[in-house]
């Protein structure tokens, strides 16, 4: 009996020792809990459905047939038009039939109600089809459609169709039993005061305003600056701890205007021209991953960054051997924020950012992540009046002559190109 009691006591003491060691190394020494960092990095948001995130458009355009259109960039994933469009496309993929392939023609866009899903890059038709199930995987490619930039839904009961548009041709599909019920219950609102017109020559949408209009300026904030608006090593260190499995292992230093934080697996740098750069040196697995799985890893990594507050969308991607590179643009106040010029990281930079966010994925692991440090928001409390030349209003889109630098920047944000 005494032997059993001693054994139990020894086991209890061993368990207590392990618990105290964990508390000492992972909680009390860093003076903060280790587990919130794991949560911030890996559990900030559930991993998105791989294909669903990839096939989502970067903007939704709606028109009632009166020549004017609404354009939505914000909240696309929860927009009722996207939800209704998914049901419609699913019906087309499983019950529709191919009608015709023609050269691009947009004469009907101004004359009929339309819902348009617009993509910032050529959408792969194979991946798009896979989203709607195994049977739909080759529905588009079987008729020669390899990629497209627009999906145009015409919710007319007597003439229902879905058209996929690439750079030169359009592929039209129709439903034998008219349009799905979900579209019959969906009302397309009349364009609001920020109305857009379609330019048939370029295939783009441009704002149509009066001689003068008011807009709200953009507020730029840097979450890596302290309350005094200054960069400080310890403050930046607290902002980048989520990149590390164990913040207690971080070494930090400042040299040549570069704030560096790292351990044996990870290095994070705050570069002189306000760019955050993350690099991972962890061992890459040998098992190949799918392209969409790599995109999902990139998308999840951006979402898990607690210092990134803006909506964003996939602007383009590139395959480099076994690596996939993804670039994302921001959405601010229902407008896209696009870099007009390359953003250099420092004076000697030879590889500037061409989009606000860049993510490099190798075999399902993010090995490099760069982003502009700033967050952007709309200052709705301030109104700025902008007077446009009369010829710009008549043309239906801004003419850049005789405009100030500030007006150029504003119109760059407002102008919507293909």
MARLUMSE-484445 format. One record per residue (C-alpha): z negated, y, x; residue in one letter. Coordinates in steps of 0.2 Angstrom, whole numbers, plus 5000, padded with zeros to 4 digits. Layout:
BEGIN
R; Z; Y; X; A
...
# end
This chain:
BEGIN
R; 5000; 5000; 5000; X
R; 4995; 5012; 5014; X
R; 5012; 5008; 5023; X
R; 5022; 5012; 5007; X
R; 5013; 5029; 5005; X
R; 5016; 5033; 5024; X
R; 5035; 5029; 5022; X
R; 5036; 5040; 5006; X
R; 5027; 5054; 5015; X
R; 5039; 5053; 5030; X
R; 5054; 5053; 5018; X
R; 5047; 5068; 5009; X
R; 5044; 5077; 5025; X
R; 5061; 5073; 5031; X
R; 5069; 5080; 5015; X
R; 5059; 5096; 5016; X
R; 5064; 5098; 5034; X
R; 5082; 5097; 5030; X
R; 5080; 5109; 5015; X
R; 5070; 5122; 5026; X
R; 5084; 5121; 5040; X
R; 5097; 5125; 5027; X
R; 5087; 5139; 5021; X
R; 5084; 5146; 5039; X
R; 5102; 5145; 5045; X
R; 5112; 5149; 5029; X
R; 5101; 5161; 5020; X
R; 5088; 5169; 5029; X
R; 5096; 5172; 5046; X
R; 5111; 5181; 5039; X
R; 5099; 5190; 5027; X
R; 5110; 5185; 5012; X
R; 5115; 5169; 5003; X
R; 5129; 5159; 5010; X
R; 5134; 5152; 4994; X
R; 5141; 5168; 4986; X
R; 5153; 5169; 5000; X
R; 5160; 5152; 4996; X
R; 5161; 5157; 4978; X
R; 5170; 5174; 4982; X
R; 5182; 5164; 4992; X
R; 5186; 5149; 4983; X
R; 5179; 5152; 4965; X
R; 5183; 5170; 4961; X
R; 5196; 5164; 4949; X
R; 5201; 5146; 4944; X
R; 5217; 5141; 4953; X
R; 5232; 5147; 4942; X
R; 5244; 5134; 4935; X
R; 5257; 5133; 4949; X
R; 5273; 5134; 4940; X
R; 5266; 5146; 4926; X
R; 5262; 5159; 4939; X
R; 5279; 5158; 4947; X
R; 5290; 5159; 4932; X
R; 5281; 5174; 4924; X
R; 5292; 5190; 4924; X
R; 5287; 5205; 4933; X
R; 5291; 5216; 4918; X
R; 5295; 5214; 4900; X
R; 5308; 5225; 4891; X
R; 5310; 5226; 4872; X
R; 5322; 5236; 4862; X
R; 5326; 5237; 4843; X
R; 5344; 5241; 4844; X
R; 5344; 5260; 4844; X
R; 5348; 5262; 4862; X
R; 5330; 5265; 4869; X
R; 5318; 5253; 4877; X
R; 5300; 5250; 4881; X
R; 5296; 5243; 4898; X
R; 5279; 5234; 4901; X
R; 5273; 5230; 4918; X
R; 5254; 5228; 4915; X
R; 5246; 5213; 4906; X
R; 5262; 5203; 4906; X
R; 5252; 5186; 4907; X
R; 5244; 5190; 4890; X
R; 5258; 5200; 4882; X
R; 5262; 5193; 4864; X
R; 5281; 5194; 4869; X
R; 5278; 5183; 4884; X
R; 5268; 5170; 4874; X
R; 5282; 5170; 4860; X
R; 5295; 5170; 4873; X
R; 5287; 5154; 4881; X
R; 5288; 5145; 4864; X
R; 5306; 5151; 4861; X
R; 5311; 5145; 4878; X
R; 5303; 5128; 4876; X
R; 5312; 5126; 4860; X
R; 5329; 5131; 4868; X
R; 5326; 5119; 4883; X
R; 5322; 5104; 4871; X
R; 5333; 5107; 4856; X
R; 5346; 5121; 4861; X
R; 5364; 5118; 4867; X
R; 5374; 5127; 4880; X
R; 5386; 5139; 4872; X
R; 5396; 5148; 4885; X
R; 5397; 5155; 4903; X
R; 5405; 5172; 4904; X
R; 5406; 5187; 4916; X
R; 5391; 5199; 4914; X
R; 5392; 5210; 4899; X
R; 5378; 5220; 4892; X
R; 5387; 5228; 4877; X
R; 5376; 5220; 4864; X
R; 5359; 5226; 4873; X
R; 5360; 5243; 4865; X
R; 5365; 5237; 4848; X
R; 5354; 5222; 4844; X
R; 5335; 5219; 4845; X
R; 5331; 5211; 4862; X
R; 5317; 5204; 4872; X
R; 5321; 5204; 4891; X
R; 5311; 5195; 4905; X
R; 5315; 5203; 4921; X
R; 5313; 5195; 4938; X
R; 5311; 5205; 4955; X
R; 5320; 5191; 4964; X
R; 5333; 5177; 4960; X
R; 5323; 5164; 4949; X
R; 5326; 5146; 4954; X
R; 5333; 5138; 4939; X
R; 5326; 5120; 4944; X
R; 5308; 5127; 4946; X
R; 5310; 5136; 4929; X
R; 5316; 5121; 4920; X
R; 5302; 5110; 4927; X
R; 5289; 5122; 4919; X
R; 5295; 5116; 4902; X
R; 5293; 5098; 4905; X
R; 5303; 5083; 4914; X
R; 5317; 5083; 4901; X
R; 5320; 5102; 4904; X
R; 5320; 5100; 4922; X
R; 5339; 5099; 4924; X
R; 5343; 5108; 4907; X
R; 5349; 5124; 4916; X
R; 5356; 5117; 4932; X
R; 5367; 5104; 4922; X
R; 5378; 5118; 4917; X
R; 5380; 5126; 4934; X
R; 5366; 5139; 4933; X
R; 5356; 5139; 4950; X
R; 5346; 5155; 4948; X
R; 5345; 5171; 4937; X
R; 5337; 5188; 4936; X
R; 5335; 5191; 4918; X
R; 5332; 5181; 4902; X
R; 5338; 5190; 4887; X
R; 5332; 5184; 4870; X
R; 5341; 5190; 4854; X
R; 5329; 5187; 4839; X
R; 5343; 5189; 4826; X
R; 5341; 5175; 4812; X
R; 5360; 5174; 4810; X
R; 5365; 5175; 4829; X
R; 5350; 5169; 4839; X
R; 5353; 5166; 4857; X
R; 5345; 5165; 4874; X
R; 5355; 5172; 4889; X
R; 5351; 5169; 4907; X
R; 5359; 5182; 4918; X
R; 5363; 5181; 4937; X
R; 5372; 5193; 4948; X
R; 5389; 5190; 4941; X
R; 5388; 5178; 4926; X
R; 5379; 5175; 4910; X
R; 5374; 5158; 4903; X
R; 5371; 5158; 4884; X
R; 5362; 5145; 4874; X
R; 5360; 5144; 4856; X
R; 5348; 5135; 4843; X
R; 5356; 5124; 4830; X
R; 5342; 5127; 4818; X
R; 5342; 5146; 4820; X
R; 5328; 5154; 4829; X
R; 5310; 5148; 4831; X
R; 5297; 5154; 4818; X
R; 5287; 5163; 4831; X
R; 5300; 5175; 4833; X
R; 5302; 5178; 4815; X
R; 5284; 5184; 4814; X
R; 5286; 5195; 4829; X
R; 5290; 5214; 4827; X
R; 5297; 5224; 4841; X
R; 5290; 5241; 4841; X
R; 5300; 5257; 4842; X
R; 5301; 5264; 4859; X
R; 5286; 5276; 4863; X
R; 5287; 5293; 4871; X
R; 5291; 5285; 4888; X
R; 5308; 5279; 4882; X
R; 5321; 5271; 4894; X
R; 5340; 5269; 4892; X
R; 5351; 5256; 4899; X
R; 5364; 5260; 4912; X
R; 5379; 5248; 4910; X
R; 5386; 5252; 4926; X
R; 5371; 5247; 4937; X
R; 5362; 5235; 4925; X
R; 5347; 5245; 4927; X
R; 5335; 5255; 4915; X
R; 5331; 5273; 4918; X
R; 5319; 5285; 4910; X
R; 5325; 5298; 4897; X
R; 5314; 5313; 4896; X
R; 5315; 5331; 4890; X
R; 5318; 5345; 4902; X
R; 5299; 5344; 4906; X
R; 5286; 5331; 4905; X
R; 5268; 5328; 4910; X
R; 5262; 5314; 4921; X
R; 5245; 5309; 4928; X
R; 5243; 5308; 4947; X
R; 5237; 5293; 4956; X
R; 5220; 5292; 4964; X
R; 5219; 5283; 4981; X
R; 5203; 5275; 4986; X
R; 5198; 5265; 5002; X
R; 5185; 5251; 4998; X
R; 5182; 5249; 5017; X
R; 5176; 5267; 5019; X
R; 5157; 5270; 5017; X
R; 5150; 5282; 5005; X
R; 5153; 5296; 5017; X
R; 5172; 5292; 5017; X
R; 5171; 5285; 5035; X
R; 5176; 5269; 5043; X
R; 5161; 5260; 5051; X
R; 5160; 5243; 5060; X
R; 5145; 5236; 5050; X
R; 5152; 5243; 5033; X
R; 5169; 5235; 5036; X
R; 5161; 5219; 5041; X
R; 5152; 5217; 5025; X
R; 5168; 5220; 5016; X
R; 5177; 5206; 5025; X
R; 5163; 5192; 5025; X
R; 5172; 5183; 5011; X
R; 5185; 5178; 5023; X
R; 5173; 5167; 5032; X
R; 5164; 5151; 5028; X
R; 5148; 5156; 5036; X
R; 5146; 5175; 5039; X
R; 5132; 5171; 5052; X
R; 5145; 5165; 5064; X
R; 5155; 5182; 5064; X
R; 5157; 5191; 5080; X
R; 5163; 5209; 5078; X
R; 5169; 5223; 5089; X
R; 5179; 5240; 5090; X
R; 5192; 5243; 5103; X
R; 5207; 5254; 5103; X
R; 5204; 5259; 5085; X
R; 5205; 5241; 5079; X
R; 5190; 5234; 5070; X
R; 5189; 5215; 5074; X
R; 5179; 5201; 5066; X
R; 5181; 5183; 5070; X
R; 5174; 5166; 5074; X
R; 5182; 5150; 5081; X
R; 5193; 5148; 5065; X
R; 5197; 5165; 5058; X
R; 5201; 5183; 5064; X
R; 5201; 5198; 5053; X
R; 5206; 5215; 5059; X
R; 5206; 5232; 5051; X
R; 5221; 5241; 5060; X
R; 5223; 5259; 5064; X
R; 5235; 5264; 5050; X
R; 5223; 5256; 5036; X
R; 5230; 5238; 5035; X
R; 5219; 5223; 5034; X
R; 5225; 5208; 5043; X
R; 5218; 5190; 5041; X
R; 5223; 5176; 5053; X
R; 5218; 5158; 5051; X
R; 5218; 5146; 5066; X
R; 5212; 5130; 5056; X
R; 5222; 5114; 5059; X
R; 5236; 5112; 5047; X
R; 5239; 5096; 5038; X
R; 5254; 5085; 5041; X
R; 5257; 5081; 5023; X
R; 5271; 5093; 5017; X
R; 5268; 5103; 5001; X
R; 5279; 5109; 4988; X
R; 5286; 5127; 4988; X
R; 5277; 5131; 4972; X
R; 5260; 5124; 4978; X
R; 5262; 5136; 4993; X
R; 5265; 5150; 4981; X
R; 5250; 5145; 4971; X
R; 5239; 5145; 4987; X
R; 5246; 5163; 4991; X
R; 5243; 5169; 4973; X
R; 5225; 5162; 4973; X
R; 5221; 5169; 4990; X
R; 5225; 5187; 4984; X
R; 5216; 5185; 4968; X
R; 5200; 5179; 4978; X
R; 5200; 5195; 4988; X
R; 5186; 5205; 4980; X
R; 5192; 5222; 4987; X
R; 5209; 5220; 4979; X
R; 5208; 5229; 4962; X
R; 5226; 5232; 4956; X
R; 5238; 5221; 4946; X
R; 5252; 5214; 4957; X
R; 5268; 5203; 4955; X
R; 5279; 5193; 4966; X
R; 5292; 5205; 4973; X
R; 5301; 5192; 4984; X
R; 5299; 5177; 4996; X
R; 5307; 5169; 5011; X
R; 5306; 5152; 5018; X
R; 5304; 5151; 5037; X
R; 5305; 5133; 5043; X
R; 5289; 5125; 5036; X
R; 5281; 5142; 5032; X
R; 5284; 5151; 5016; X
R; 5281; 5170; 5015; X
R; 5277; 5179; 4999; X
R; 5277; 5198; 4996; X
R; 5269; 5206; 4982; X
R; 5270; 5224; 4974; X
R; 5256; 5233; 4964; X
R; 5256; 5239; 4946; X
R; 5248; 5255; 4943; X
R; 5247; 5263; 4925; X
R; 5261; 5252; 4919; X
R; 5272; 5257; 4933; X
R; 5277; 5248; 4949; X
R; 5270; 5254; 4965; X
R; 5284; 5251; 4978; X
R; 5285; 5256; 4996; X
R; 5299; 5267; 4999; X
R; 5298; 5265; 5018; X
R; 5290; 5252; 5029; X
R; 5272; 5253; 5032; X
R; 5267; 5252; 5051; X
R; 5250; 5245; 5055; X
R; 5248; 5255; 5071; X
R; 5258; 5266; 5084; X
R; 5266; 5251; 5093; X
R; 5269; 5240; 5077; X
R; 5286; 5230; 5078; X
R; 5282; 5220; 5062; X
R; 5278; 5233; 5048; X
R; 5274; 5229; 5030; X
R; 5288; 5231; 5018; X
R; 5277; 5228; 5003; X
R; 5259; 5231; 4999; X
R; 5254; 5213; 5001; X
R; 5261; 5199; 5013; X
R; 5255; 5181; 5013; X
R; 5261; 5167; 5025; X
R; 5257; 5149; 5019; X
R; 5260; 5134; 5030; X
R; 5258; 5117; 5022; X
R; 5247; 5124; 5008; X
R; 5236; 5134; 5019; X
R; 5236; 5153; 5020; X
R; 5238; 5157; 5039; X
R; 5241; 5175; 5038; X
R; 5237; 5189; 5025; X
R; 5241; 5207; 5027; X
R; 5238; 5221; 5014; X
R; 5237; 5240; 5013; X
R; 5218; 5244; 5012; X
R; 5220; 5256; 4998; X
R; 5217; 5253; 4979; X
R; 5226; 5264; 4967; X
R; 5222; 5270; 4949; X
R; 5228; 5283; 4937; X
R; 5219; 5300; 4935; X
R; 5220; 5302; 4916; X
R; 5209; 5317; 4916; X
R; 5223; 5327; 4926; X
R; 5240; 5332; 4919; X
R; 5254; 5337; 4930; X
R; 5270; 5346; 4923; X
R; 5286; 5342; 4930; X
R; 5302; 5351; 4926; X
R; 5319; 5342; 4928; X
R; 5336; 5349; 4931; X
R; 5346; 5349; 4915; X
R; 5359; 5339; 4923; X
R; 5346; 5325; 4926; X
R; 5342; 5325; 4908; X
R; 5360; 5324; 4902; X
R; 5363; 5310; 4915; X
R; 5349; 5300; 4908; X
R; 5341; 5297; 4925; X
R; 5334; 5309; 4939; X
R; 5345; 5318; 4951; X
R; 5336; 5320; 4967; X
R; 5344; 5337; 4972; X
R; 5333; 5352; 4972; X
R; 5317; 5343; 4970; X
R; 5301; 5345; 4980; X
R; 5294; 5331; 4990; X
R; 5280; 5328; 4977; X
R; 5294; 5327; 4964; X
R; 5304; 5314; 4974; X
R; 5288; 5303; 4975; X
R; 5285; 5304; 4957; X
R; 5303; 5300; 4952; X
R; 5303; 5286; 4964; X
R; 5289; 5278; 4954; X
R; 5297; 5282; 4937; X
R; 5315; 5277; 4941; X
R; 5318; 5259; 4937; X
R; 5333; 5250; 4946; X
R; 5339; 5233; 4944; X
# end
